[in-house]
Amino acid sequence: MLPAPLGGSGHAGSRGVAQRRGLFDVAILKAALRGSIVKLDPRVQIRNPVMFVVLVGTAGTLAEAILHPSVFTWSITCWLFLTVLFANFAEAMAEGRGKAQADTLRRTRSETEARRLRADGAEELVPSAQLSSGDLVVCEAGDLIPSDGEVVEGIASVDESAITGESAPVIRESGGDRSAVTGGTRVLSDRVVIRISATAGNTFLDRMIALVEGANRQRTPNEIALSILLAALTVIFIPVVVSLYPFASYAHSPVSVVVLISLLVCLIPTTIGALLSAIGIAGMDRLVQRNVLAMSGRAVEAAGDVQTLLLDKTGTITLGNRMAAGFYPVAGCAERELAAAALLSSLADETPEGRSIVALARERHDLAPTSAPSEARFVPFSATTRMSGLDLPGRQVRKGAADAVRAWVSEQGGVIPAGLEPTVQRLAGEGATPLVVADGPKVLGVVELKDVVKPGIRARFEELRQAGIRTVMITGDNPLTAATIAREAGVDDFLAEATPETKMRLIREEQEGGKLVAMTGDGTNDAPALAQADVGLAMNTGTQAAKEAGNMVDLDSSPTKLIDVVEVGKQLLITRGALTTFSIANDVAKYFAIVPALFASSYPQLQALNIMRLHSPQSAVLSAVIFNALVIVALIPLALRGVRWRPSSAAAILRRNLLIYGLGGIVTPFLGIKLIDLLLTALHAY
């Protein structure tokens, strides 16, 4: 059996695979503590050169503590060991959050039997693990869908709450862009035939579990480059620190091996080295919390560097349905009379357009909607008549396309008012849909239907513009209509009458200009563009071709999710940059805190730099090592949550990073090391 939907009703972004857990959930903490010990394996540590050097240094101080035991050497050894342990803990915490989500996903799987269709049309029961790509299976109400596939026959309501957390069922049908189904979801009604597209172990859910766990997480190019930089800095500091030994001997101020190792650990970028992996894993975790599955860490990082967003108009920029926006009566007719007739013709119209007319009549003229009289006969819209309305004894009310209503009025012996055509042409020219309303042979006026831009979307686009991201609206509408919506929404550009070829051409033009491009889509015709884009966000309700072409899948199938994806990517890059800035500034500050204290007795001139007046050289070294370990713990929450991203220019982000994390990285060690030194002195440790 499938588990109950996670979290009940509400927004799916906080449920399903995105079930949120506290930052320090007890179960995750326990698993992370165990993982911290397991990761002490040198074969694991060597993948992180910075922390591997710390581990080797810990082994060196341990040997020295055994050969020449003292409180100082054992204290240094313990705190260096804790430094490695804290770094492992940060990574294990990030991995633990992902594994907890993977456990939730595993509970959605169960070994089910599939009703496979044989060549002769008969059904046979087989374990779902034995299904092959191309097999046809039958699912009816109450059945679990055994594996990923596409509906090739029928239509059904499907419960996907175990995957997305969304309690509302979705419709899956053959022959459209909503034919893809996911293994582990349940059919609620009707009967469908599904063509299996994924075999056991390679289903969408299996891939999701592997990616969420981070087992197959490959480091991104930027992460690899930063790792190389950190390794290079570490290699540079090794001979620098080693050279201090003969220098100190010459100055008759000998330093021990333990002190040199401590100095090396404090000067190499241990802070960012300890948190780098956790930052990357946490970035993917934040994306999963928004019910988006990234096929690789590279895709998340690319989202942070995106400079052009291609956004579909319908459902992304607009609400998705044309809504009533105004009543325009002809001469001799009051607007209230037009609104009343339009409301009457829409009482039985359950389309979004019909309901919006009723709502507008109530809002503008306080016309309370009531049910149609019992003797009324509803005339549904048809492609032939292109009208709908209501027939009452002795009265007929119609609304519909201008030419259709004009022809109907003429048949009734009515006269077309002179002012009707200019109003119709004006509204059409503005990109709206004019519906003409007639009461028998009398034309009353026009109802304006238009795409309604989502509230707040213009402000979102302005924020993206401040961050240097160009927005392009894609629509199949004619250029005039597209221009009207684009102007109202505040996008930077638009592509009208879009086809798969024109989308591809636009993406390639942007990429040839050196820009990274992101787009969203759900249909098979979107697959080429999704594959070409640097970030291709496919809707989970879309076709299998679209999901396989993109490098991200939105389980909520929300077209506006692309903006959230970009924000998560930006946050990942900014978090990494901020903590790298802090780490490097931190190392510089520790250098000026420790070295003057070590050599001030031999070189009195260094007293000018010994601004903290630490108690003794040993106290200075131990205080720096303790601070170096504790600062990793202090920054784990920031690495997991991420630095908040505010839409702004790259220059503004750089200034903020330097001011907060650069200056903070310099000031914090001085304060922290001095406080620890005072505490050690008060405890008479030194």
Secondary structure as UniProt FT lines:
FT   TURN            6..7
FT   HELIX           12..14
FT   HELIX           16..18
FT   TURN            23..24
FT   HELIX           26..38
FT   TURN            39..40
FT   HELIX           42..45
FT   TURN            46..47
FT   HELIX           49..67
FT   HELIX           71..106
FT   TURN            107..108
FT   STRAND          113..117
FT   TURN            119..120
FT   STRAND          123..127
FT   HELIX           128..130
FT   TURN            133..134
FT   STRAND          136..140
FT   TURN            141..142
FT   STRAND          149..159
FT   HELIX           161..164
FT   STRAND          170..173
FT   TURN            174..175
FT   TURN            177..178
FT   STRAND          180..181
FT   TURN            183..184
FT   STRAND          186..187
FT   STRAND          191..196
FT   TURN            200..201
FT   HELIX           204..213
FT   TURN            214..216
FT   HELIX           221..250
FT   TURN            251..252
FT   HELIX           257..267
FT   HELIX           270..289
FT   TURN            290..291
FT   STRAND          292..294
FT   HELIX           297..305
FT   STRAND          308..312
FT   TURN            315..317
FT   STRAND          318..329
FT   TURN            331..332
FT   HELIX           335..346
FT   TURN            347..348
FT   HELIX           352..365
FT   TURN            374..375
FT   STRAND          377..379
FT   TURN            383..385
FT   STRAND          387..392
FT   TURN            393..394
FT   STRAND          395..400
FT   HELIX           402..411
FT   TURN            412..413
FT   TURN            418..419
FT   HELIX           420..429
FT   TURN            430..431
FT   STRAND          433..439
FT   TURN            440..441
FT   STRAND          442..453
FT   TURN            455..456
FT   HELIX           457..466
FT   TURN            467..468
FT   STRAND          470..474
FT   HELIX           479..489
FT   STRAND          493..495
FT   HELIX           500..512
FT   TURN            513..514
FT   STRAND          517..521
FT   HELIX           524..526
FT   HELIX           527..532
FT   STRAND          535..539
FT   TURN            540..541
FT   HELIX           544..549
FT   STRAND          552..554
FT   TURN            555..556
FT   TURN            559..560
FT   HELIX           561..599
FT   TURN            600..602
FT   HELIX           604..608
FT   TURN            611..612
FT   HELIX           617..641
FT   HELIX           650..657
FT   HELIX           658..662
FT   HELIX           663..682
FT   TURN            683..684
//
